[in-house]
């Protein structure tokens, strides 16, 4: 294996404004060695997530990505060699492989994945996206049959699954997405009851028309103005699951967030809770069983956006931040 090239994409500088291709560079690195307690893996699919951009700002729930290092990112990979207990060559794992062909990762930071086909589902519906949607909606949002559930970034990897699970649970589901095409896709293909195009400008009015009984559960992927519009239409004892704030990640964060929040929360007795999917991993087997049965029965449609080639990873992330994707975006290395 000694002469194999390990292509790597480095973050050459941290962006101060919008992320661009000039912030990345592809290099030929050396093959990693297998040290004690580590596993060398070959990356098969790289997950693209809005969080990738947040990591460039500073430490979040993981350390910040520093300039001139391999760009961080989760991936599905195949074990090539192992000096960690519980991992053998040929195993399929999920971990922070980074944007490269081969990586050495501590065994304790890898998750063994079931050998499911297609492998891409391990990054979408059976991966972080599906589990984030499942736990965020069901454990934090706690929707009841007949309630109104609103989800932002509804055409994205998490939002598209949140809305479908809410439908399965018998809720009135409203998706907020950018553009007429995405909105039409949500209602015609994924079974959302209504969709609101935030690019139309009249989000508040459109939301009121789509959710005439008010909002019981709001799954927030964006923060900012859309969170503000939803907050004002929440019903008493409504629940807000805070998953992300993509409107604040790329470029200069907008200074204003939702205004008038404390008063609304008190008067309406709202619960607003942030969460990270890792908090619920001890319950992942039950979640995966539900997700698999819904996919098998056709109640849950899986939409994936697979881009070929490691060299296209920077552009794929930039496009994701601009809202190009439908469903889970990933790169086939």
C-alpha positions as CSV (number, residue, x, y, z in Angstrom):
1,X,0.0,0.0,0.0
2,X,3.1,2.2,0.4
3,X,3.0,3.8,-3.0
4,X,-0.7,4.6,-3.1
5,X,-1.6,8.3,-3.3
6,X,-4.0,9.8,-0.8
7,X,-5.8,12.7,-2.3
8,X,-6.7,15.3,0.3
9,X,-8.7,18.6,0.2
10,X,-7.3,21.2,2.6
11,X,-9.0,24.3,4.0
12,X,-6.3,26.7,3.0
13,X,-7.8,29.7,4.8
14,X,-10.8,30.4,6.9
15,X,-13.4,32.5,5.0
16,X,-14.4,35.8,6.5
17,X,-17.3,36.3,4.1
18,X,-18.9,33.7,1.8
19,X,-17.3,30.4,1.3
20,X,-15.6,30.0,-2.1
21,X,-13.6,27.5,-4.1
22,X,-10.5,29.6,-3.4
23,X,-10.6,28.5,0.2
24,X,-9.7,24.9,-0.7
25,X,-6.8,23.2,-2.3
26,X,-6.4,19.5,-3.4
27,X,-3.0,17.9,-2.6
28,X,-1.5,14.4,-2.8
29,X,-0.8,13.3,0.8
30,X,0.8,10.2,2.1
31,X,-0.9,7.0,3.1
32,X,-1.7,6.9,6.8
33,X,-0.1,4.3,9.0
34,X,-2.1,2.0,11.2
35,X,-1.2,2.8,14.8
36,X,-2.3,1.0,18.0
37,X,-6.0,1.6,18.6
38,X,-6.5,3.0,15.2
39,X,-8.2,1.9,12.0
40,X,-7.2,2.9,8.4
41,X,-10.2,3.4,6.2
42,X,-10.9,4.1,2.6
43,X,-13.5,6.8,2.3
44,X,-16.5,5.9,0.0
45,X,-19.0,8.7,0.6
46,X,-18.5,12.1,2.2
47,X,-21.5,13.7,3.9
48,X,-22.0,17.4,3.2
49,X,-23.7,19.4,5.9
50,X,-24.3,23.0,6.8
51,X,-22.4,22.2,10.0
52,X,-19.2,21.9,7.9
53,X,-19.4,25.7,7.4
54,X,-20.1,26.4,11.1
55,X,-16.9,24.5,12.0
56,X,-14.8,27.1,10.2
57,X,-16.0,29.8,12.5
58,X,-14.7,28.1,15.7
59,X,-15.3,25.3,18.1
60,X,-18.9,24.0,18.1
61,X,-19.6,20.5,19.4
62,X,-16.3,19.6,17.7
63,X,-13.0,21.4,17.5
64,X,-12.7,24.1,14.9
65,X,-11.1,23.3,11.5
66,X,-7.8,25.1,11.3
67,X,-6.3,26.5,8.1
68,X,-4.0,24.2,6.0
69,X,-5.5,21.0,7.5
70,X,-7.6,18.4,5.8
71,X,-11.2,19.7,5.7
72,X,-13.3,17.8,8.4
73,X,-16.3,15.9,7.4
74,X,-18.2,12.7,8.3
75,X,-18.1,9.9,5.8
76,X,-19.0,6.3,5.2
77,X,-15.8,4.3,4.8
78,X,-14.5,0.8,4.4
79,X,-11.9,-0.6,6.9
80,X,-8.6,-1.4,5.1
81,X,-6.5,-2.4,8.1
82,X,-7.2,-2.4,11.9
83,X,-5.3,-2.3,15.1
84,X,-8.5,-1.5,17.1
85,X,-10.7,-4.2,18.7
86,X,-14.0,-4.8,17.0
87,X,-13.0,-3.7,13.5
88,X,-11.8,-5.9,10.7
89,X,-10.9,-5.2,7.0
90,X,-14.1,-5.0,4.9
91,X,-16.2,-3.5,7.8
92,X,-18.3,-0.5,6.8
93,X,-18.0,2.4,9.3
94,X,-19.1,6.0,9.8
95,X,-16.7,8.5,11.2
96,X,-14.9,11.8,10.8
97,X,-12.8,10.7,7.8
98,X,-12.2,14.2,6.5
99,X,-12.1,15.1,2.8
100,X,-9.6,12.5,1.7
101,X,-9.2,9.0,0.2
102,X,-7.7,7.4,3.2
103,X,-7.8,8.2,6.9
104,X,-6.5,6.8,10.2
105,X,-9.2,7.1,12.8
106,X,-9.2,6.0,16.4
107,X,-11.5,3.0,16.7
108,X,-13.4,4.6,19.6
109,X,-14.5,7.4,17.2
110,X,-15.9,5.1,14.6
111,X,-19.4,3.5,14.4
112,X,-19.8,0.2,12.7
113,X,-22.6,0.4,10.2
114,X,-25.0,-2.4,9.0
115,X,-24.2,-3.7,5.5
116,X,-27.3,-2.2,3.9
117,X,-27.9,-1.5,0.2
118,X,-27.7,1.1,-1.1
119,X,-24.7,2.3,0.9
120,X,-25.8,5.9,0.4
121,X,-28.8,5.3,2.7
122,X,-26.3,5.0,5.6
123,X,-25.6,8.8,5.2
124,X,-29.2,9.8,4.6
125,X,-32.2,8.1,6.0
126,X,-30.2,5.7,8.2
127,X,-27.5,8.1,9.0
128,X,-27.1,11.4,10.9
129,X,-29.8,13.1,8.7
130,X,-32.5,10.5,9.4
131,X,-31.7,10.1,13.1
132,X,-31.6,13.9,13.6
133,X,-35.0,14.2,12.0
134,X,-36.4,11.3,14.0
135,X,-35.1,12.3,17.5
136,X,-35.5,16.0,17.0
137,X,-39.2,15.7,15.9
138,X,-40.3,12.9,18.1
139,X,-38.3,13.5,21.3
140,X,-38.1,17.3,21.3
141,X,-41.1,18.2,19.2
142,X,-43.4,15.5,20.6
143,X,-46.1,15.9,17.9
144,X,-49.5,14.5,18.6
145,X,-52.0,13.3,15.9
146,X,-53.9,16.2,14.4
147,X,-51.4,18.9,15.4
148,X,-49.7,21.3,13.0
149,X,-46.0,20.7,12.4
150,X,-43.9,23.3,10.5
151,X,-40.4,22.5,9.3
152,X,-37.9,25.0,7.7
153,X,-35.3,24.0,5.1
154,X,-37.9,21.4,4.3
155,X,-36.4,20.2,1.1
156,X,-33.0,19.5,2.7
157,X,-31.7,16.3,4.1
158,X,-33.2,16.6,7.6
159,X,-36.3,18.7,6.8
160,X,-37.6,16.4,4.1
161,X,-37.5,13.5,6.5
162,X,-39.0,15.5,9.4
163,X,-42.0,16.4,7.3
164,X,-42.6,12.8,6.2
165,X,-42.4,11.4,9.8
166,X,-44.8,14.1,10.9
167,X,-47.2,12.9,8.2
168,X,-46.8,9.3,9.3
169,X,-47.7,10.5,12.8
170,X,-51.0,12.0,11.5
171,X,-50.1,15.7,11.7
172,X,-50.9,18.6,9.3
173,X,-47.5,19.3,7.8
174,X,-46.2,22.6,6.4
175,X,-42.7,22.9,4.8
176,X,-40.8,26.1,4.3
177,X,-38.4,26.0,1.4
178,X,-36.8,28.2,-1.2
179,X,-38.3,28.3,-4.6
180,X,-41.5,27.1,-6.3
181,X,-39.9,23.9,-7.6
182,X,-38.9,22.7,-4.1
183,X,-42.3,23.7,-2.7
184,X,-44.1,21.7,-5.4
185,X,-41.9,18.7,-4.8
186,X,-42.8,18.8,-1.1
187,X,-46.5,18.7,-1.7
188,X,-46.6,16.5,-4.8
189,X,-43.9,13.9,-4.0
190,X,-43.4,13.9,-0.2
191,X,-47.0,14.4,0.9
192,X,-46.7,17.7,2.8
193,X,-50.1,19.4,3.2
194,X,-48.7,22.8,2.3
195,X,-45.4,24.5,1.4
196,X,-44.3,28.1,1.9
197,X,-41.7,29.7,-0.5
198,X,-39.7,32.0,1.7
199,X,-38.1,33.5,-1.4
200,X,-41.6,34.9,-2.3
201,X,-41.2,37.5,0.5
202,X,-44.5,37.2,2.2
203,X,-43.5,34.4,4.5
204,X,-45.7,35.4,7.5
205,X,-48.9,35.7,5.4
206,X,-48.2,32.5,3.5
207,X,-47.5,30.7,6.7
208,X,-50.8,31.9,8.3
209,X,-52.7,30.6,5.2
210,X,-50.9,27.2,5.3
211,X,-51.3,26.8,9.1
212,X,-54.7,28.4,9.8
213,X,-54.9,26.7,13.3
214,X,-51.5,28.0,14.3
215,X,-48.3,26.0,14.9
216,X,-47.9,23.3,17.5
217,X,-44.5,22.1,16.6
218,X,-41.8,24.0,14.7
219,X,-38.6,22.2,13.6
220,X,-36.1,25.0,13.1
221,X,-33.2,24.4,10.7
222,X,-32.6,28.1,9.8
223,X,-33.0,30.6,12.7
224,X,-33.3,34.2,11.7
225,X,-36.4,35.8,10.2
226,X,-38.1,32.5,9.5
227,X,-37.9,31.5,13.2
228,X,-39.3,34.9,14.0
229,X,-42.3,34.4,11.7
230,X,-43.0,31.0,13.2
231,X,-42.7,32.1,16.8
232,X,-45.4,34.6,16.4
233,X,-47.8,32.0,15.2
234,X,-47.1,29.3,17.8
235,X,-50.0,27.9,19.7
236,X,-50.0,27.7,23.5
237,X,-47.7,25.0,24.8
238,X,-46.0,24.8,21.4
239,X,-42.7,23.1,21.1
240,X,-39.7,24.3,19.0
241,X,-36.9,21.9,18.2
242,X,-33.7,23.9,17.4
243,X,-31.6,21.9,15.0
244,X,-29.5,24.5,13.2
245,X,-29.2,28.1,12.0
246,X,-28.1,27.9,8.4
247,X,-29.2,31.5,7.8
248,X,-26.3,32.5,10.1
249,X,-23.5,30.2,8.8
250,X,-22.3,31.5,5.5
251,X,-21.0,35.0,5.1
252,X,-21.8,37.7,7.7
253,X,-24.3,36.5,10.3
254,X,-27.3,38.8,10.4
255,X,-27.3,40.8,13.7
256,X,-31.0,40.4,14.4
257,X,-32.5,37.1,15.4
258,X,-36.1,36.7,16.4
259,X,-37.4,39.8,18.3
260,X,-39.9,39.7,21.1
261,X,-39.0,36.1,22.0
262,X,-39.0,36.2,25.8
263,X,-42.5,37.6,26.0
264,X,-43.9,35.2,23.5
265,X,-42.3,32.2,25.3
266,X,-43.8,33.2,28.6
267,X,-47.3,34.1,27.4
268,X,-47.7,31.0,25.2
269,X,-45.7,28.7,27.6
270,X,-43.5,27.6,24.7
271,X,-40.7,25.1,25.0
272,X,-37.7,25.8,22.8
273,X,-34.9,23.2,23.0
274,X,-31.7,22.7,21.1
275,X,-30.3,19.2,20.6
276,X,-27.5,17.2,19.0
277,X,-28.3,13.8,17.5
278,X,-25.4,12.2,19.5
279,X,-27.4,12.8,22.7
280,X,-29.8,10.0,21.5
281,X,-27.4,7.4,20.1
282,X,-28.2,4.9,22.8
283,X,-31.7,4.7,21.2
284,X,-30.6,4.4,17.6
285,X,-31.5,0.8,17.2
286,X,-35.2,1.5,17.8
287,X,-35.1,4.5,15.6
288,X,-33.5,2.6,12.7
289,X,-36.1,-0.2,13.0
290,X,-38.8,2.5,12.6
291,X,-37.1,4.2,9.7
292,X,-36.4,0.9,7.9
293,X,-40.1,-0.2,8.2
294,X,-41.3,3.2,6.9
295,X,-38.9,3.1,3.9
296,X,-39.9,-0.5,3.2
297,X,-43.6,0.3,3.2
298,X,-43.2,3.3,1.0
299,X,-44.4,5.8,3.7
300,X,-40.9,7.4,3.8
301,X,-39.3,8.4,0.5
302,X,-35.6,8.8,0.4
303,X,-34.2,11.6,-1.7
304,X,-30.4,11.8,-2.3
305,X,-28.2,14.1,-4.2
306,X,-25.0,12.3,-5.0
307,X,-22.1,14.2,-6.6
308,X,-19.2,12.3,-8.1
309,X,-15.5,13.0,-7.4
310,X,-13.5,14.0,-4.4
311,X,-12.3,17.1,-6.3
312,X,-15.9,18.4,-6.5
313,X,-16.4,18.4,-2.7
314,X,-15.8,22.1,-2.2
315,X,-18.2,23.1,-4.9
316,X,-20.8,20.6,-3.6
317,X,-20.6,22.2,-0.1
318,X,-20.8,25.8,-1.5
319,X,-23.9,24.7,-3.5
320,X,-25.5,23.1,-0.5
321,X,-25.1,26.4,1.4
322,X,-26.8,28.1,-1.5
323,X,-29.7,25.6,-1.3
324,X,-29.1,23.7,-4.6
325,X,-29.8,20.3,-3.1
326,X,-32.9,18.3,-2.7
327,X,-32.6,15.8,0.1
328,X,-29.2,14.5,1.4
329,X,-26.2,15.8,-0.5
330,X,-23.1,13.7,-0.5
331,X,-19.9,13.0,-2.6
332,X,-19.0,9.6,-4.0
333,X,-15.3,9.7,-3.6
